[in-house]
């Protein structure tokens, strides 16, 4: 909300799980003697000196486990820093994870999962022995069971093979040895090829033999090509153009082509408004196109080509429904329910205090599990150089320095988005909001720096495997000195176009004109929409109740009118998001 003081810590329900230094209450029920169990311990993300781990506990016994504690010892110097879906305590190397209320019971044959972040100065060696309520969960492997496994061999279904994966790659230049051509064909979304800072530049892969080519996928970093060609050759001398454009949008570009060749070359001739070179996370080549991602198709593919089924289902639900109700802050959503008898379908949370140490993700997970509503996050990002979200901030959209405070802030939020995804929660993420109002620090350098920063956040989420997010672009459809469209980061980086809405009759049409057929919604408004008179926005989120009176409207009465209209969608009318 523009030009208003923000409350700093009243956005979430409950308290974040506290990591105790020592001590653990007795678990009221124990696993029957000899009952088999299985543990899957998977490190999902690693960065310098830290990691994120997902743990799945399966009860292979014939009776349910009612109340559980999983124990293990770290073989290295790992220290747990925070956790979700369980309460973790650590004494020396010994760690115990105890259930929370909603996953207390593990049915016979069922599983439950939790996760944690840890720091370490040495290696991140995997534990090899686990106990469930004091009973060993197998031998020396985290995935070994106490029963003799039955080995079966199955033939996997045919998949579209990436012909470029691991093949020899060359380039016209490389910014450094760490950004060599081979980094773009190694299958690692966190590594990349980076060229010298001039035009033109090319990247080439040798497929080893002539193959038919049906698709070339380019996964650009923020420094992408505006104009480029994709060519194929049987001998590396005579080239055939498979694709050419002067309006490249960056992001992930899945190019359907027709041709054949042993060599595939991408040549950039014009960089997108940057002093950097060209940069590709991955160059992929396919004989047959990979199948579409999981989930329904509703005429709009997600910006993230790897979006999971929950994100895709949410996108289709938003695209095919209107007047979905939303409210900022859980206490205010409960206030709406007390006034109207109906609870808003969407609740908006905020990453604002996260970079100052107040990580409250578990509270959001608790709310989702209790309410099964739609989660949206905005981010009132404190200036990495000091000051609040509206402070003067001489920021640099830093693409090269992972130790900068700006990058550290981004990585922190990306990890929390990943936690939400690991908990099965799709998220409407609205970063860098109110783009064209020149109030927030990320808007003060103009549209080009803004879009570069947006793409950096997007790219870091992609590199971390965040697949549960829909990207919500936001600004003001009217009343600003520059139009909303000027700030739009591109179709490859956004799923929804939203406006802060103060009931200008043209706002809906203006928002619809931004992007190529994106779903439109109201990210902030002073009062709920009246379906009998307002345009069919997909959803709207009413700003905090402390500003209801300042809006000059009788907001409680407007809420009662909106919720009395059967066209307004409340939380009880949502499909079961956990089943998506």
N, C-alpha and C positions, 0 to 999 in steps of 0.2 A: 504494500500500500504506500503510495507516494507521500512524502513529507509528513510522516507521522512517527512518533516514538513507538518502538516495538517492545513488547514485553519480552524478557530474556529467558525465562525458564518455566513457563506454564503451559507448554504445548503438549506434554505427553502424560499419560496415565502411569501411576505406579512409580516405583523406583527401580533403577538399574540394578541388576544382580551384583552384589558386592563380593569381591574375591577375598576370602579370609586368608590370613597368613597361616593359621593352623587350627586344628580342632574340627570335629564333625559330629553332629547329632546321630544317634543310632538310627538305622533304618528299621521301620516297624515290621517289615516282612522280609523273608529271605527266600532265595531260590532253593527249591527242593534239592536234597543231596544228590549229586550225580547228574542233575539236569543239564543237558548240553546247551551251549550258547556259542555265538559267533560274533566276532568284532571285526569291522572293516574300518581301518584307520587310513585316511587319505589326505595328504597335504595338497590343498587345492591352489594355493598361491604362495610364492616366496618372494621376498625382497631382501635387500641388504640388512642382515641382522634380525629378520622377522619372518613370520609365516602365518598362514591361516590353515586350519585343519578341520576336516569333517569326520566325525566318528559315528558309525552306525552299529547298533547293538541288536542282534537278532536272537530271539528266544526260540530255540529248537526243541524245547521241552513240550510236554503234553498238557501242562497247566500254565495259567497266566502268572506272570511276575507282578506282584502288587507292591510297588515301592522298590527302587533299585539304586545301587551304588556301584559304579564301575571304577576299578582301581588299576593303576599301572605305575611304572617308574620310568622316567626319562633316562635314556642311556647317555645323553650329552648334557649340556648346561641350559636346556630350555627352561624358560620361566613364563608361566601363563600370565597374560595381561588383562584379558577380558574374555567373556564366554556368553553363549546364547543357547537356549533350550535345555540348560542344566546349570547347576551351581557347582563350580570347581573350587577346590582347596588344594594347596600345595605345601608340603613340608619337605624341604630338601629336594630330592629327585622324585619323591612319592607324590602322586596326584590322585585325587578322588573326585569323581563327577557324580552328583546326586540329582535325581529327577526333580523337575518342577511340577507344579500341580497338574498341568494339562497332559503331561506324558508320564504320569506315575505308573500306569499299567502297561505292560508289554504282553499282549495276548499270546497264547500258544501259537507258534509259527509266525508271529508278528515281529516288527522291528520298530525302533525309535532312533532318532538321530539328534546330535547336538554338535556344536562347533566351538572353536576357541582361537584366539590369537596368542602367539607366544613370541618372545624374543630369545635370541641366542647369539653368543659371540663366536662359537665354534660351529661344528656341523649340526645338522638337524636330523640326527639318526632316529629311525622309527622304533618305538617300543616293540618288544616281541612277546610280552606276556601280559595278560589281562585277567582280572577276576571280576565276577559279577556277584555282588553280595557275598564275597569271600570264596566263591567257588571258581576254580580256574576255567577259563574260556578256551582252552586248547593248548597246543604245544608251543612251539617257538615262533609261529607266524601269526600276525594279527588277523589273518583270514582263515586260520585252521579251526576246525570244529572238533568237539570231543567225540564225535561219532565217525566211523569210517566212511569217507566220502565215496560216492559212486561216480566214476569218471565216464562221461559220455562225450562223444565227438559229434559235432553238428557242422553242417556246411553253411556258412553265413550267406545271406542273400547277396546277390551281386550289387556292388556299389560303383558309383562313378569315381574312377581313379584319377587322382591329380597326377598327370603325367610329368609335371615339372618338379614334383617333390624330391628333393635330394639330388637333383641332376646338376651337372656343371653349369655354372652361370658366370657371365662376364658382363662388364659395363664400360661405358665410355670413361667413367671416373668414379672415384669414391671419396667421400669427405674424409674418411679415416679408415683404418683397418677394422675398426669395430663396426663400420657401416658398409662392409664389402658386399659385392653382388650376391654371394652365397647366402647372406642373411635373408634374402627375399624368397628363397626356395627351400627353407629349412623346416617349414611347418610350424614355427614358433611365432605366435601372434605378438610377442613382445620384442622381437628383433626386426631389423629393417635394413634395407639398402638406402644410403643417402649419397646424392651426387655432389659434384662441385657446384658452385653458385653461379652458373651461367647456362645459356641456351645455345644449341640443343644438347640433350643428354639421352643416352639409351641404356637399356638393360636387356640382356639376351640370355636365353636358356637353351641348352642342347638336350632334346628329349631322347637322344640315343638312336632313334630310328624315325622314319617317316610315319606319322599317324594322322588319321582324320581328326579334325579339330572342330568341336561344336560349341565350345564356350571358353572364354578367357576371363578369369576373375582377377581384378586388381583391387588390392586392399591398401588404399593410400593412407599415409600418415597425414598430419595437418598440412604439410608442404606438398601440395599435389599439382598435377598438370591441368591447366585449363585447356590447352590444345595439345593433342598427342595422336599418334597412330599406333596400331598394332599390326604387325606384319608376320608372315610365315615364309619359310624357305626350305627347300629340300637339300640345298647344298651350302647354305650360308653366304651365297653370292647373289643369286637372283631372288628378289623378294616380291611377295604378293600382299597387298593391303587387305586385311581382314576387317579393320574398323578404323575410322578417323573421325575426330570431333574437334571443334574449337570452343565447345561449351561444357567441358568436363566439370562435374560437380564434386569430385573427390569422394571420400568415404569408401564404401565397398561398391564396386561397379561390376556387375555380372553381365558380360557382353556376349550375347548370342551371335555366333559367327558361323560361316561355312567355308571350309578350306582344308588344307592338309599341309604338313611340313615336319621337318626334323627340328628346325630352329624356330623359336618364336621371339620376336623383338618388340619391345615397347619403346617408342621414341617420343620424348617430350620436347615440344618446341616453344611453349609459352607457359611459364609458371603462374600460379594463381597469386598475384599481388603479394609476393614475399621476396625477401632478400636471400632466403635459404635456397638450397637446391631442390631437386626432386627427391621424394622419399616414399618408398613402398615397403609395407610390412610383408606382403606376400604377392607373388605372381603365380597364379594357378592356371593350368591348362587341362581341359577335359575333352575326351572323345565324345562322351554323352553328358548332357548337363546333369549336375547333381539334383536329387529330388528336392522339392521345396521343403522348408522347415516344418516342424510339427504344428498342428493346430489348423483352424479353419482359414478359408480364403474368402475375403469379403470385398475385394476390389481395391484394397490398399495393403501393400506389403510393408512390414515394419522397416524402419531405417536400419536397424541391426539385422543383418541377414541371418544371424545365428540366434535370433530371439526364440525363447522357449514357448511351449504351448500355452502357458498361462498369460504371457505377454501378448501373444497373438489372439487369444480368446478375448482378452480385455480390449484390445484395439478394435476387434470386430463388434464387441458389445457396445462400445462408445460410438462407433460409426453407425450403428443401426438403431440407436435410441436417442431420445431427446429429453430434456428437463430432468436429468439425473441430479438429485439434490446433494449439496455439499456444504460443509461448515469447517472453518478453521478452529482447531483446539478441541480436544475431547470434552472438557467441561462444558463448552458452548454447545457441542452436539447433544450432550445430555440435557442441556437447558431447552434446546429445541424440542426434544422428545417430551419433556415435562409440560411444555406449552401446547403441543399439538398432538401428542400421542404417537408420533412417528419419528423415527431416528433417521438423520440424513444418511444417504448411501455412501458418501465420500467424507473422509476427515483428512484435513491438511496438517501435516507435521512439518518440522523445520530442522535443518542441519545447522542452524545458526550457532549454537554453543559448542558444537562438536570440536571445532578447531581450538577451543579453549579448555578442552578436557572433559566436557560433560557429554559423554557418549550415551545415548538413551535408546539405542536400537531395540533392546530387549522389551522395553515398554511398548514399542510399536508392535512387536511380534505378539506380545500378550494381548494387545487390543485386537489385532487381526484374528487371533485364535478365538477370542471371546465373541467378537461381533461379526466376523467374516464380511467386512465391508471393504471398500476400495481405498487404498492408501495412496496419497499424493504427498510429495515432499517439495518444498521450496528451500532455498538456501540463501539466507541473509549472511553472506560471506564477509567476515571481518577482513579488512585489508591485510594481506600478508605482511605488509611493511609497517603495520600498526594503525590503529584507528578502527572505527566501525565500518559498516557496509556503505555508508554515504560519505566517508572521509576522503579527502584528497589522497590519491594513491597512485604513485608513479610506477604502475605495474608493467611488467614485460611478459607477454604470452610465451613463457620460456619453453622452447621445444627441446633444448639440449641439456639442461642442467637438472638432473633428477634430485639433487640435494637442495634446490631452492625451496624457500618456504611456500611459494605458490604451488610448486609441484607436490610438496609434502601434504598440503591441504587437500589437493585433488586426490592424491592416493588414499588419504584417510577416508574421504567420503565415498570413493569407489569401493573400498573394502566394506564399508557399512552397507552399501547397496548390494554387494555380493552376499553379505550375511542374510539380508532380507530374502534374496533369491534362494539361498540354501534352505531357508525356512518355508519356502513355497509361496512367497508373496510377490505378486507383480506390483510394480511401482510406477506411478506417474511422476516423473522427475522433472521439476521446473527449475533448472539452474539459470543464473545470470538473468533474472527476471526483470520486467519493466525496461526493456531494452532501449526504447527511444525516448526516455524521459529525462536523460542527462542528470539523474539524481544519484544513482548507484555508482560506485567507483569503477565498475567494469564497463560503464557506458561513456566515461569521460574522455576516452581517446578516440571515439568515433566508431562507425560501423565496421571498418576493416579489422581493427584490433579486437573488437568485440567478437567478430565471427572467428577469428583465429583462436581466441581463448575458448570459445564454445567447442571448436573442433578438437582442441587439446583435451578438454574434459571428456568428450565423446571417445576419442582415440584411446585414452588411458583406461576407460571402462571396457572398451573392446579388448584391449591387451590383457586385462585381468579376467576375462571370461564372464563379464556381467551380461547375463542374457534374459533378465527379468524386467527390464526397464523400457518404458515408452518415453520418448524424449519430447518435452513440452516446451515449445518456443512461446515466449510471452512478451507483450508490450502493450502499447495503447493504440487502439484502432483509430482514435480521433483525439484532437486537442493538443498535438505535439508538433514541434517545428520540423521534424523529419518523419516521413511515413514509415509505418510498420514494416513494409516490404524491404526497405533499405537495409534493415538489420537482420533479415532472415538468413540463417546459416546455410540453407540449401536443403533440398528434399532428401538428400542422402544422410542428413544429420538430424532430422526432426520428424516426429510422428503426428503431432498436433500443433495447430496454430491457435493461440489463445490471446484474449484481450482482457485487460482490466476494464470493467464495463460499468459505465455510469449512465446507461440507458440512452445513448445516442442512437437514433433510428438507423444510421448508416453503418454502425459498427459490424454487424453481422456480415453484410455484403463485403465490407473492406477486408475482414479477416478471411473470408472465403476466397478472396482474390490472391492471397499470399500463398505461395507454393502451388503444387500441382495436385489439386483435389484433396488436400489434407482435411481431416476431421477438425472442426472448430469448436471451441468451448470458451467459457468465461472462467478465468483463473482466480479473479478477485472481483467482488462486487459488494456494495453496502447492503443490499437487500435481495432476497430470493426472487427468482424469476416467476412471473405469472404466466402460465401456459396459454391463458386466454388472450394475452395481448403482446407477449414477447416473441421474438424470432426463435426458431427451434435449435438453439444451441445444444450441443451434446450434453454438457453438464455445466454447472455453475457452483462456485465456492464462495460463500458469504464470509467476509472478513470478520475478525474477532468482535465479540459482543461489546467490548469496552468502547468501540467506535460506533455502535448502533445509534446512540443518541446524537453523535456528531454528524451523522448522515442527514439529519433533518427529517427523517422519515420515522414512521411508527413501525419499526422493523418487527417486533413481536406480532403485530397485527398482520403484516405482510407474510410472515412465516405461517401463521394460522391459515391465511387464505391460500398460500401455495400448497400446503400439505392437505388442505381440504379438496384440492383438485386431483382427480384420479390420474391425470396425466403426469403429475409429479412423481418421480420414482424415489422411494425411500429404501432403506437398507433391507427391509423384509421382502422386497420385491426383486432383489438381485438373485441371479443364479448362484449355485454353490461354487464359489471361486476355488475352494480347495479341491474340487473334482476336475478342474480344467487341466 
